[in-house]
Structure formats: C-alpha cells, structure tokens
Amino acid sequence: MVKRVPEKYQTLGDLVTLTERQLRAAKLSYGHGTLNARDEAAWLVSHAVGLEPDELVESFLRVASQREINRIDSLIRQRINTRKPLAYLVGEAWLSGYKFIVDQRVIVPRSFIAEPLLECFSPWIARPGSVKRILDLCTGSGCLAILAAIAFPKAQVIAVDISKRALTLARKNVKAYGLDRRVKLIESDLYRSLPKQKFDLIISNPPYVDARSMKRLPEEYRREPALALYGGKDGLDLVDRILGDAANYLKNKGNIVIEVGHNRAAFERRYPGMNAIWLDSGDDPDGLVWIESCNLGLT
Ligand SMILES: C[S@@+](CC[C@H](N)C(=O)[O-])C[C@H]1O[C@@H](n2cnc3c(N)ncnc32)[C@H](O)[C@@H]1O
C-alpha cells in the first residue's frame, strides 16, 4: 500500500491524504473517536510516527522514514481487513482531550457525558465543591469515573461494572492517572453489590442500543463487547433499573445523568410525568437526560 507510493507522498501531510483516500475507498464506519476518514487518517498517521494527534499538523512537512511508512501501511491494512476500530489497533482512545488505554474488553470511549462532566454540569450544579461522592454505573474503561475525579477534585468516585474483564482494564487507566485513592472500582450488577450509601451525583453511560439497531450495527461496532451495547428491546432495560433504584442511592438534592442515545422518544413515552432535563451535549442534543432527585420522589 503506502510503501509503493511515489516520493511526493512521503511527507506526513501527504501520507494523511493518501491514508484518507484508502480508508474512504474501503467504506469503513466511524464513530470510535473520529467521525470521518480524514480525522481517522490523521490519528492513524500520528500514532504510527509517535506523535500525539494534536502535534501532527506542525509536522505535516516532515518527510516520513520508510519504517514509519511501513507502520502506517500495516495499520491501514489491519483497519481495512479486520474492521476493528482504530482505537483497538493502537491500544488507546481520546475522550475530550484525555487519553485512555483500551482493548476489546471495553467499548471505545465516546460518551457525550464527558464534555458537560468536565464543565461540572454547569449550570445544573451550582456549587461543584459540594459534590463529595459520585457513582459511575457501567464504567467500562473507567473513562467517565476518571474524568469525574478530575472535574470534581474533592470527590470520591465509585465506579461499577458487571464485567470483570472491563474492570481489569479500568484499573490500568485509574492507575495511569494516579487516581487509585479517589476512584474505587467495584464488580457489581448495577447497585447490587454496592454497600448502602448515598451519592451527590450518579453518572451512567449504560448499554442502550435497542434490538432493531443491534441487528444493523456496522462491523466496527460488532468488534465491541455486546454486553456494553445491548439495552434490551427498546434500549431502556438498564435505564429502567438505574432509575428504579436511584432514589435509594441519591442524596436529597442529588442528581443523576444518564446517556440514552437515540432513545429520547422511548424514554419520554416510558416516563411521561418525569421532569427530565435534556442536556445539550453538542453533537447529540437529545442523548443525555438529567434528573434531579426531587423528581425521583425525594424531597
Ligand atoms: C456503553 S458501555 C460504557 C462504558 C464507559 N462508561 C464509557 O462511557 O465508555 C456500558 C458498560 O456497562 C457494563 N454493563 C452492562 N450491564 C451491566 C450491569 N448490569 N451492571 C453493571 N455494568 C454493566 C458493560 O460491561 C460496559 O462496560
């Protein structure tokens, strides 16, 4: 592939263009850290030459070595032949500027919760300093638990997943961020194995793909654990269980935010009386529901 291209393509900038063309021609799917062939090509090239993605543009005119070209070539082949998300091939993913270790034990981090979380859910949380206990349900790679600990430096975070394998990977991420003391990982079916305690904030990006969409998932999404995606017939099985017990785990004046993805209409049909707030999270204005504890039947 890239090995045999004419010399004019051997600057990093030209290699990005060439890679983009090949990815585009292969009709891949995106959504695992990038949304199009150009951004994916830039990420692939930057990784292959040992740069962070945001360092690449400055090096566009640098001529690549044959070794670097071989690495790019190998990644392109793997990406096209296996249809694995690039994140799995390079072992890392970026979420809101933060890097996480990933492999096929977890989905590739891309939650819309990340951005508003890093802004401490302003204006819905008036005093971020008052948030002392956070629960992250369905933590996967631990990405949201880690961002929660960063955004709320006074908080202790408990992060739960039913998958032992996911938790083993999450542990690596927590360690990499030096957050072992503030982020505790627990193997649990949602709240089941949690000691009784109340939280100021519950965050969750649960599996929420409905049965119909599961059947139509592009190959790239089939490389992720089905346990992390499938949310039952209408996608709300986990959401129902999370909300059903939330009142027992939220403090008065606590809040819960859940990513429901494409299921806003189903959610509103299921909970017509709930005073839910839909957070504007940029790319997906309908995917994040914010509920204050008073709307779960608390005072
Ligand atoms: C959509 S992924 C979210 C991962 C991570 N929070 C993120 O945003 O990238 C959902 C996660 O929920 C976990 N999960 C599925 N069913 C669960 C359950 N009943 N209790 C706890 N975790 C569960 C899966 O193992 C998976 O890691």
The ligand as an SDF file (V2000), in Angstrom:
LIG
                    3D

 27 29  0  0  0  0  0  0  0  0999 V2000
  -21.7890    1.6500   26.9940 C   0  0  0  0  0  0  0  0  0  0  0  0
  -20.5360    0.9140   27.9800 S   0  0  0  0  0  0  0  0  0  0  0  0
  -19.9660    2.3510   28.8430 C   0  0  0  0  0  0  0  0  0  0  0  0
  -18.5540    2.2870   29.2680 C   0  0  0  0  0  0  0  0  0  0  0  0
  -17.9870    3.6250   29.7600 C   0  0  0  0  0  0  0  0  0  0  0  0
  -18.7450    4.1970   30.8430 N   0  0  0  0  0  0  0  0  0  0  0  0
  -17.9210    4.6180   28.6240 C   0  0  0  0  0  0  0  0  0  0  0  0
  -18.6480    5.6130   28.6290 O   0  0  0  0  0  0  0  0  0  0  0  0
  -17.1040    4.4050   27.6930 O   0  0  0  0  0  0  0  0  0  0  0  0
  -21.5170    0.0500   29.1390 C   0  0  0  0  0  0  0  0  0  0  0  0
  -20.8050   -0.7730   30.2100 C   0  0  0  0  0  0  0  0  0  0  0  0
  -21.8180   -1.3230   31.0630 O   0  0  0  0  0  0  0  0  0  0  0  0
  -21.4090   -2.5830   31.5300 C   0  0  0  0  0  0  0  0  0  0  0  0
  -22.6070   -3.2860   31.9870 N   0  0  0  0  0  0  0  0  0  0  0  0
  -23.5300   -3.9670   31.2490 C   0  0  0  0  0  0  0  0  0  0  0  0
  -24.5050   -4.4450   32.0450 N   0  0  0  0  0  0  0  0  0  0  0  0
  -24.1980   -4.0580   33.3140 C   0  0  0  0  0  0  0  0  0  0  0  0
  -24.8200   -4.2520   34.5790 C   0  0  0  0  0  0  0  0  0  0  0  0
  -25.9610   -4.9310   34.6910 N   0  0  0  0  0  0  0  0  0  0  0  0
  -24.2300   -3.7110   35.6680 N   0  0  0  0  0  0  0  0  0  0  0  0
  -23.0710   -3.0280   35.5670 C   0  0  0  0  0  0  0  0  0  0  0  0
  -22.4350   -2.8130   34.3910 N   0  0  0  0  0  0  0  0  0  0  0  0
  -22.9890   -3.3210   33.2790 C   0  0  0  0  0  0  0  0  0  0  0  0
  -20.6860   -3.1940   30.3660 C   0  0  0  0  0  0  0  0  0  0  0  0
  -19.7920   -4.1980   30.7840 O   0  0  0  0  0  0  0  0  0  0  0  0
  -19.9820   -1.9550   29.7540 C   0  0  0  0  0  0  0  0  0  0  0  0
  -18.6720   -1.8440   30.2470 O   0  0  0  0  0  0  0  0  0  0  0  0
  1  2  1  0
  2  3  1  0
  2 10  1  0
  3  4  1  0
  4  5  1  0
  5  6  1  0
  5  7  1  0
  7  8  2  0
  7  9  1  0
 10 11  1  0
 11 12  1  0
 11 26  1  0
 12 13  1  0
 13 14  1  0
 13 24  1  0
 14 15  1  0
 14 23  1  0
 15 16  2  0
 16 17  1  0
 17 18  1  0
 17 23  2  0
 18 19  1  0
 18 20  2  0
 20 21  1  0
 21 22  2  0
 22 23  1  0
 24 25  1  0
 24 26  1  0
 26 27  1  0
M  CHG  2   2   1   9  -1
M  END
$$$$
